[in-house]
Amino acid sequence: MQVIDRKSALAIAPLWRLAFRPFFLGGSLLALLAVPLWLVALGGKLDWSPAGGWLAWHRHELLFGFGLAIVAGFLLTAVQTWTGQPGLSGRPLAALALLWLAGRLAWLAAAPWPLLVPLELGFPLLLAGLMGRALWKVRQQRNYPLVALLLLLTLVDGIAMAGLVAGNDGWQRQGVLGGLWLVAAMMGLIGGRVIPFFTQRGLGRATAVQPWAWLDWLLLGGSALVALLYATGPGLLANLFIGTLFALLAIGHGIRLARWHDRGQWQVPLLWSLHLAYAWLVLACAGMALWHFGMALNPSLALHCLTVGAMAGLILAMIARVSLGHTGRPLQPPKGMTLAFVLLNLAGLSRVLLVPTHTHAGLGMAALCWALAFGLFVRGYGPMLVRARLDGHPG
């Protein structure tokens, strides 16, 4: 990453000054469009099909398209604070965003695999390289696990792509499920740092809840092990050992959530949205544990606790706060964001509780709430993401 002076930084168009801008906006637009499009496709109302069919597109793009875009925006912005080096900006950032967009369009247009595969795998690999180089320059070992997780995400995406090319649905599922639990590991790692910190700052407490390092490492290692078991196949079948591992993860995340709790958080939407999202992660792990223990529970319900409630919930809460801070604004979200947080949690509840008994109504309600939540974000935050900081600073 090249060092640039203040004058040069201010000459860059605001959208390309830091990675959170294009990736938060692009990822949110993809989320806004992808779920309604999937519902229309599910109803058989589209005459064309993306690579691998609509199911393959749906499960892949909400993880490696939407989720990874937000991860890129957050990490490439945070690394500036972590290392003291300027973040990626200008033409290099625009090129990286274009690579992400090209992968999304190539998948949707069913591009031939010699074009689709390099576009798809190039993005997470380049992201890992950029993060690794920035951290290596200052030998910041604390954040090396994030680079390892990005490389593993590239690997499991490769498994999914191999399944796509070979027409092997099992490999595609393994790659996506492995990726989901790698993202869960990343959520645990990053959430474990920012949720108590944001809670302390947001409520004006003297100190934040101090982490238990042993628990942090166990949760990171346990989530990575779960991801490996899914990516290689054993996780697809009910297994007592994997069920026990999920039960321990649920207990560990639950302990964290209880330690972070502060009654004052329920008065601050930017805080209760974070805590509720993490609670969905506890539910996801508990649900997977019950399925692996042989309970008559559809594992898809637990997975949607993870994808809708936990992953999307944490993303929406994080980008709502981070975007305010990095655009020089007070930590007061625009009008409508409290409703957006409520709607996203309703989307999770609809997908998990209504779909098993009222499939069409449940899917419709979940899709509507999801789209409205991200629509409110785009409406409220889109203008600030494409405009300069209010305080006149670069970034």
N, C-alpha and C positions, 0 to 999 in steps of 0.2 A: 504494500500500500504506500503510495507516494505521499510525502509530506507537502502540503500546499499552504500558502500564507492566507491570511484573513481576506485580503482583497480578491485573491483568486477564488477562494471558497464562495464568497458572496456573488461572484460573477456566474456561478453555476446555477442553472434553473432550479428552483426550490425542490421540485420533485426528485432530483438526483443528488441532493446534498447529503443524505444519509439513507441507509438501506431500509429503515423502518417505513419510509414514505412510499416507495413503489410497491414493496412487498406486503405491507399491511393493506394498502388499497387494492392491489391486484388479487391478493388472497381472499379478501372480503367480497369482492365482486364475483370471484369464482364460487364462493360459498353461497352467495345470494342467488346465483343462476343454477348451480349444479343440482340442488335438491329438487326444485320444481321441475327441472328438465328430466330428472330421473323418474319422477312421479308420472309425467306425461308419457315417457317411454314405457314405463311399467304398464300403463293402460293401453299400450299398443297403438298409440296415436301418431307415431313417427315412422316414416318409410325408410329411413336411413339408419345406419348403425356405426358406432365407433369401433376402433380396433378391439377385437375380442368379444364384442357385444356390449349391451348396456349394463349388465351386472358387473362385468369386469371393469368397465369404465367407472361405474359408481363407487365401487369399493376401493379402486386404485386412486382416483383423483381426489377424493376427500381426504386421503392421507398424504400421498406424495405430491399432489397438486396444491390443495388448500393448506394442509397442515405444515408441509415443508416450506411453503412460502413464508408463513408467519415465523417459523423457526429461523429462517434465513434473515428476515428483517430484524428480529430481536437480537440474534447473536452478533450479526455484523455491525449493529449499532452499539450493543453492550461492550464489545471487544475494545472499542475506543476508550471507554471508561476503565476497563480492566487493565489495559496495557499502556495507556497514556499516548497511544499513537492515533493519528487521524483515521477515521473510519473510511471504508470504501465509498467513493463518490464519483460524480461526473461520468465520463464515458465508460470507465470500467464497470461502474454500477449499472448503467444503462444496458451494457452488453450482457451482464449477468441476468438482469430482468428479462431481456429479450430471449435469452436461452430458456429461461423458465416458461415464458409465454409460448415459445416455439414448441416445447414439449407438450404443452396442453393442447395446442391446435393440431399438432401432428397426431396425437392420440384420438382426438375427436374426429379428425378427418380420415382416420384409418390409413395413415401413411404407411408405406411398405417398411418392413422392420429394419432394413439397413439404414433408413433415415430415422425412424422412430427411436430405436434403441440408443444410439449415441446421443440424441437430443435428451432423452429421458435420464440416462445415467450420468450424463455430463454435468448436470446441475448439482446433484448432491456431492459428486466427487470434487467439483471445483469449489463448492462451499466448504467442504472439509479441508481442502488445500489452503484456502484463504484464511480460515480460522487457525489451522495448524501453523502456518507461517507467522501470523501475527503473535500467537502465543509463544512460539519458539524463540522469536527475537528477544523477548524479555524473560525467557525461561519460566513462564508462569505455569508451573506444574498443576496447580489447583484446578485449572480448567481443561487439562488434557483429556479427562474422561468425555467431555463434550465432543472432542474431535473423534475419539474412538466410537462414540454413538453415531456420529455422522457417517463414518466409514462403514459401520455395520448397517446403517440405513441404506447406503449405496449397495451393499452386498445383498440385502433382502429384496431390494427393488430389482436387482439383477435376477434373483430367483423368480420373481413375478414376471419379469420380461421374458425369461427363458420359457416359462409356462405359456406365455402369450404366443411366442414364436412356435412352440411345439404343439400348441393346442391342448396343453395339459392343465386342466382346471385345478387339479390338486396342487401343483407347483404355484399357480397364481394365488391360491388361498394361503398357502404356507408363507409366501413372501409378504402378502399384505398383513396377515395376522402377526407374523414376526415383527413387521414394521410398527404395527399398532402398539405392541408391548415395549418396543424400543422407545417410541414416543412417550409411553407411560413412564418409562425409566427417566427420560429427559424431564417430564413434568415433575416427577418426584425430586430430581436434582435441582432444577431451577425453582420450583415452587417452594422447596425447603429453604431456599435463601430469601426469596422475595416476599412470600406471604407474611412471615413474622416481621420482616423489615417494613413492608408497606403498612402493616397493622400498627406497628409502633409509631411510625411517622404520621399516619392518618389520624390517630387518636391522641397524639402528643404525649405518649408514654415516655418515661425516662429511659428505659432500655427495652430492647426487643427480647423475646424468648430465645434463650441460647440453645443452639442445636446440640443434639447428642450425636457425636461423630460416628459412634459404632452403629447406631440405628440408621443413619444416613447411608453408610456403606452397605449395610445389609439390605436395605431397600433397593439401592442401585444394583447390587449384585443379583438379588433375587429377581428383579424385573428383567435384567439382561438374560438370566438363565431361562426364565419363562419364554422370552422372545426366541432364544436359541431352540428351545424345545418345540415351539410352533414352526419356526422356519425349517427345521429338519424333519418335521412330521409327527413325532410322538404326541405333541400337544393336541392334535386333532382327535385323539381318542381319549375317553374317560380314563383317568389314571389316578390312583390313590396318592402317589408321591407328588404329582403336580397339584392335586387338590390341596394337599397339606401346604405346599409352597404358596399357593394362592391365599389360603387361610392365614398364613403368617404375614403375607403382604397386607392383607386387609387389617389385621391387628396392628401392624407397624404403622400403616398410614393413619389408622384411627387414633393411635396414641399421639402421633404428631398433631392431628387436627384438634384433639382435646387440649393439648398443651398450648396451642396457639390461640385458643378461644378467648375472646374478651367481649363482655356484654355490650360494650360500646360499638362493636363492629356492625351490629344490626341497624344502626342509625346512619351508616355510611354505605351507599350502594357500591362504590368502588372497592369496598372491603368485603361485604357479605357475598358479593358475586364471586370473589376469589375463594372464600371458604366453602360456599356451596359447591363450586366446581370440584374442589378437592374431596368433598364428601361423596360426590358421584364416583370418584376413583375408588374410594373405600367400598362402595356398593358394587362396582364392577368386579373387584377382586373377590368379594364375598360371593357374588353370583357365580363366578367361574369356579370357585371352590366347591359350592354346592353341586354344580353340574358334574365336576370330576369325582365327587363323592357318590354319584349315582342318583341324585335327586331328579325328579321329573321336571326339569327346567330347561327351556330352550336357551342354549348358550348365546344365541343371537341377542337375547334381551340384555344379558350381561355386557356383551360387546357394544350395544348401543348406549348402555350406561357410560361406557368408556368414551365412545366417539362423540355422542351428542352432549351428554351432561358434563363429562369431565374435560375432554379435549377441547370441544368447541366452547364450553363454558369458560374454561381457563383462558383460552385464546381471546374471547371477547372481553373478558375482564382485564386481561393484561394489556391488550392493544388500546383499550379505552384509557387506561392510566398512562402508559408509556407515551402515547401520542401527545397527551397534554403536556407532560414534562419536557419532551424533546422539541416541542414547538413554542416553548416559552410561555405557556399558559398556566393559570392557577389550576389546581387539581379539583376542578368543578366540571363534571361532564356536561355536554350540551343537553338541551331539553330533549327528552325522549329516551335517553340511555338507561334510566332506571326501568322503564317499560321494556326496553330491549333485553335487559338481564332477566326480567320476569318471563318474557316470551320464550327465551331460549331454554329456561328451566321447564316451562310448560311443554316445549317441544320434546324434551327428554322424557317427561312424564307420559306424554301422549304416545311416544314411540314404544315405551316399555310397558305401560299399563293398559292402554286402549287397544293396541294392535292385536294382541292375542285373542281378544273376544270380539272386537269390532274393527276388522282389518282395514277396510277402506276409509272409514271415518277416522280411525287412529292415524293412518298414514297421511291423510289429508290435513288433519289438525296439526300433526308434527311438522309437515312441510310448510304450512302457512305460518306457524309460529317462528320456525327457523328463518324463513325468508323475510318476515317482518323484522326480526331481530337484527339481521345483518343489513337489511335495508335502512333501518334507523341509524346504524353505525355509519354506513356510507353517506347518508344524508348529513349527519352531524359532523363527521370527521373528514369526509372527502375534501371539502374546501380548505381545511387547515393543513392537510397533507400535501397539497399542491401549492401552498403559499408559504412565503418566508416566515421565519419566527417573529413573534410579536416584539421580542426584545432586541431585534436587529442583529443578533449573533448568527454566525454560520451554523449549519446543521439542520 
